[in-house]
């Protein structure tokens, strides 16, 4: 028997409504996140002290710990912490971080400071100390990053934050396989991680552990360690999207670090986003729990990073790192390059000669993983890339290149075509901006 026509129309309408409402939920969550981030940033602007730093609450002296987290939050939200808005009495948040001569002692303090300096585009140096080299010096023969002479033998957080800090500096992790294995061995039976070996698992540190594992090359589809960690988080998740565990209520810090881990692993975090938004106050700040407004500047910083969908480190394009891909952007006549979201300085800029664009060979080649050997007797360069060696003649056209490689200020520049053909990179020219994008 045929269904009445109006019933068919009703079924089609309900299906359409279901599809539209599902999309609306996602759009609404994203829109609320943007609004919440903007409101949180405005709250932080009102909390900055005249020395450029931030305290945990209004009316208190600035602290480097809080200022470091705020600097990362502002970077995640797309703010320039060195701009006029964030400069008070001539001091930016990064200026405040560099004030004084106090030394950093704990590994976590050193790692957090390096993360903040990178977020503020300030480099690796704190009070003439290269923090990258200092963190590297802490690594033990078993791969663990920690200062054993300061009692950090069991500290998992020292290890994780050290790795995040080194990645923020575009630094290859020394003894990477050992560093990964050490972290794997710290996983508790329930699948979670605590901040030190032998301690109860908690969602906060498990979220950071997942982010760290991804940066060390683990993938949730194939890694048992990742799968167990994600299962632990799921076991601690409440119906409202928050996370609770022994003696602890759901809170902004847990939500924020879990969200970052889920994003890093490519997992859905929509309901936790909504739960995190429930902690925000009318002034843009975030409570620690719904009932307790504790350290609002710190909590707001955590929330902004998560709602901006930026796992640590916030200064990198995490998607490119995760995918083990590379994107380099160069501009003709400009000595600044962008690699995976990070600014890099060039000795010589790209140039245009005979309608051909030439780029710095060593910079681009080393980013892609090539090595070089100059042969003065033939004015040529042996280039080794992915196990193959080929020779580039400098200063003369060849069958391969109608425009020759040249030397400018002691640096070799080659036509873009050479990078594309010899190193298998995808090269795009953006004419309006005179920009070159090189991707692998």
N, C-alpha and C positions, 0 to 999 in steps of 0.2 A: 504494500500500500504506500502511496506517495505521501511524504511529509508535507504539511501545509507550508506554503511559501514563506510566511512570516517566521516560522520556526527556523528555517534555513538561514534567513537573514539574521535572526537572533544569535544563532551559533557563530556565524561569521563575525558579528559585532563583538561578541564576548571574547573570541580569539584575538581580535584586533586590540581590544582593551587590555587583555592580559599582556600582549607583547609590548604595547606602549607603556603600560604601567611599570613593567620590568625595567625598561630603559629609563623611565623617569626616576626610578629609585636610585639607579647608578648616577644619573645626572645630578639628582638632588644631593646625594652624598658628596660628589665632587664639588658642587657649588658651595655647600656648607663648609667644606674643608678650606676652600679658598677664602671665604669670608672669615672663618675662624683664624686662619693664619694672619690675614691682614689685621684683624682685631688684636691678635697676640703681639704682632710687631709694634703696633701703635702703643700698646701697654708697655712694652719694653722701652720704647723711646721716652716715655714719661718717667721711667725708673732709673735712667742713666745719671750717674753722679758727675760733678764738674771735672773730675780727674779723668773722665773718659771710661771709667770702669763701672761695674755693677755690683750690687750687694744682693743678698738673698731676699731682702725685703726693704721697704721704703724707710729712709732715715738712717740706715746703717752704713758703715764704711765699706768701700769697695773691696772685693776679694778676687784674687786671680782665678780661683776655681770657678766661681760663678761667671766671671767675665769670659772665661774660655768657652763655657757652654753657650753663653749668649752669642759670642762671635760665630760659633758653628751654626746656631739657629738662624742668625741673620743671613749667613751665606746660603743656607738651605732654602730660605725664603726669597732668595734673589736680590738681597740687599748688598750694597757696597759699603762695607764697614769703614772704609776710609773716606767716605763722602761727607759733605757738609752736615747732613742730618745727624750723623753719628760722631761728629767732632765737637767736643765740649771744652771750652777754655783752651783750644789748641791741641787737645788730646783725643785720639780715637780709641776704641777698645783695644786695638793692637798696640797702640802706644802705651796704654796702661799695663798691658801684659809685660812689656819690655822695661817698665820702670823699675828702678832699684837694682840692687845687686844680689838679692836673695837667691840662693842656690836651690835647685830642684833635687830632691833625694829619692823619693819613692818612684818606682818604675811607672806606676799608673799616672803620677803627677807629670813625669817627663813626657809620656805618650800623649796625655791630654793636651799639654801645652803645644806639642808639635802639631797635633790635629788642629788646634785653634790657629796657630801661626800659618799653617797651610790654607785654612779657610779664609784667613785675612790676607792671603797672598804675600806673606812676609818672609817666606823661605824657611830654612831649617835651623837658623841660628838664634840662640837665646843667650844673651850676655856672653858673647864671643864663643859659646859652646855649640858645636854642631850636634844637634839632638839626634839626627839619624845615626851618626857614627857612635854616639853614646849608647843608644838602644842596641845597636848591633853588638857592641862590646859586652852586653849583658847575656848574650845567648850562650847556653851551656852546650856541652858536647852531645847531649840527648835532644837538642833542638829547642829546649825550653827557654823562653825569654824571661829572665828574672835575676835579681841580685841575691845570690845565695848568702853572701856575707852580711846581708841585712835581713835575713830570716824569711826570704820570699820563696823558699823551696817548694811550697805547696800551692802557691798562688796561681790560679787559672786566669784571673782577671789581668794580672800583669802580662801574661803571655798574649791574651787576646787583644788587649789595647795596644801592645807593642806592634803586633802585626797590622792592625788597622792604621796606626800612625805611619809605619813604613810604607804601606800602600798609598797613603795620602801624599807621600813625598815621591811617588813614582819610583819606588825602590824595590828591586827584586828581593824577595825574602831569602836570606841565607839559610842553607840547609832546609829548604822548603819541605821536603818529604819527611824529615825528622820532626819539624815543627808541627806538621799535620798529624803525624802519628802520636806525638805527645798529647795533643789536644784530644784526639780520638780516645786515648787511654784514660782520659779524665772523666769520661761520660759515666754517669751513675746508672745503676741497674734499671731505674725507672725511665731512662732515656734522656733525662735532663742534665743540666750542669749547675753547679754552685759556683760561688766566687773563689773557692779554694777546694783542693782535693779533700775528700772525706766529709764535706759539708752537704747538707740537704740541697736538692735541686730547687731552683726558683725560676719563674718565667723570665725575669729580667735578664739574668746571665745566660739563660738558654737562648733567648732571642739574639744576644750578642754573639754567642757561640755559633749559631746558625749563620749569621752574617760572616763571621771569620772563616768558617768552613767553606762557604761559597768562594770567598776570595782566595782560599788555598786550593781551589779546584774541585771541590766536592759538588755533586749534583743530586738533587732530591730524588730523581728518578732511579738512580743507580747506587746511591750511597746508603748503606744500612745505618750508619751513624746519623745521617740527616733524617732518615725516615723515623728512627727512634726518637730523635729530638722533637720532630713535628708531632709525633704521637703523644709525647709527654705534654706538649703545649695544649693539644686537644683535650687531654685528660684534666687539665686545670682550667679549662674554659667554662665560664658560666653561660646560662641561657641568654643573658643580656649582652654577651660579647666580651665581658671583662674576664680577668684572671685572678683566681684566689688560690692560696696554698696555706700551709700550716701557720696559723696565727696571724695571717695577713689578709686584709681586705683588698679588693681590687682598687687600683690606683693609677694615676697618670703615668708614673715612671714605668710600671710594668706594661701598661698598654703601649706606651711609646716604643720601648725597646723590642717588644714582641712584634709590633707592626713592622719595624725595620727588618727583623729577621724573616718575617713572612714575605715581605716584598723582595728581599734578597733571594729567597728560595723560589720566587714565582708563585707563591700561594695567595689565596684570596684572604683579604683582611677587612672586608667591607663592614662587617658587624662590629669589629673592634674599633674601626674608625668612628662609627656612630657612638659607641660606648665612650671613647675618649672625648668626643665633643660634649658629652653630658657633664664633664668636669669643668667646663669653661664658665667663668663668671661674666657679668654684664660689662665689666671694665676690660675684658679681653684676657685677664689672667686665668690660670688653671689652678684648681685646688689639687692637693695631694690625693685626698679621698673626697667623697661628696660632703662629708661632715667637717673635714679639717683643711683649712687653708694654711699650709706649712710650706715655707720656702717657695713662694709663688713665682719668683723670677726664674728659679731653677726649673720648676715644674712646667712653666710656660715655654721655656727653651726646649725641654724634652719634647713637648707636644708639637711645637712648630716644626721641628725636624721630622717627626713622624708624619704629620699631616701634609708636609711638603713632599712626602714620598721619597725621601732621601736617606737611604741607609748610610751608615758610616763607611768610609769617610765622605763628608758632604761635599768636598771640593772636586770629586771625580765624577765622570759619567759612569755610574755603576753598571749600566747595561752593557757598555762596551767592555769593561773589565771582566764582567761575568761571562760574556760571550767570547772572551779571549780575542776580541777584535780591536782594531786600531783605526783612529781617525785623526789625521793631521790637517790643520788649516793654516795656510800661509798666504800672505798678502804682498803683492808686488811693492817693493820699496819700503817694507816694514820689517824691522828686526824682531818683531814679536810673533811667535807662533802659538797655536793652541793644539795640544795633544791630549786627546781623551778628556777634554774639558779643562786642562791645566795650561797655564801660561808658561811658555818657554822662551828664552832669549837666544837669538841667532847672532853669530859673528858677522854674517853678511846677509842682506835680504835677497829675496828673489828679484830677478831683473827680466826685462824683455829686450831681446836682441834679434833683429831681422824677423820680427813678428813671431818669434819663438820665446816661450817662457822658460827660464832656467832657474833651477832651485838648488839649494845647498845639498851636495851629495852626502857628505858625512852625516849631517843631522838627520836627513830623511832615511838614509840607509841604515844607520844605527837604530833608529826607531823601529825599522822593519826587521832588524836582526842581522844585518850584514856586517862584515868586517873588511878592513882595507889595508893594503900595503903599497906604499909609493915606490915606484921604480924610476929613480932619477936618470939612469942611462938611456931610457926610452921615453922619458916624460909621459909615463903612463901609470895607471893604477890597477893592481890586481884586486878584484872584488870577489869575496867569497860569500855566497848566499845559499842557504839550504843545501849545503854539501857540494855546491858547484862553484868553480872559480872561472871568472871571465875577465878579460882585460879591456880597459878603457883608455884610449889614446887622448891626451889632453892637447888642445890648441889646434887640432887639424880635423877637417871634415872626414868622415868615413862613409862607407857604404850604408851603415846603419843610421848615421846622423848627418844631415845636411848642414846643421849648425853645430859646431864643435863644442865640447866641454871647455870651460875657461877657468882661469884662476883669478880670483878677486880677493885682495887682502889676505893672501895665504890660504884661501879656501876654494875648493873646486865646486863649480856650479855646472849642472848638466840639464839638458832639455827634459821636459816632463815626459816626453815619449820614452826616454830611456828608462825612467822609473817604472813606467807602465809595462814595457816589454820585458825588461830584465828581472824585475822583482815581483811581477804578477799583481801589482797594486792597481786598484781602480782610481783613475784620475778624472776629476771634474773641474772645469773652469767656470767661475761665476763672473761673467763679464762686468756686470754693473758694479761689483765690489772689487774687481781685479783680484779676486781671491781664488786660491787653488785648494781644493779638498782632495786629499789622498787617503784612500780607505783600503783596508785589508780584511 
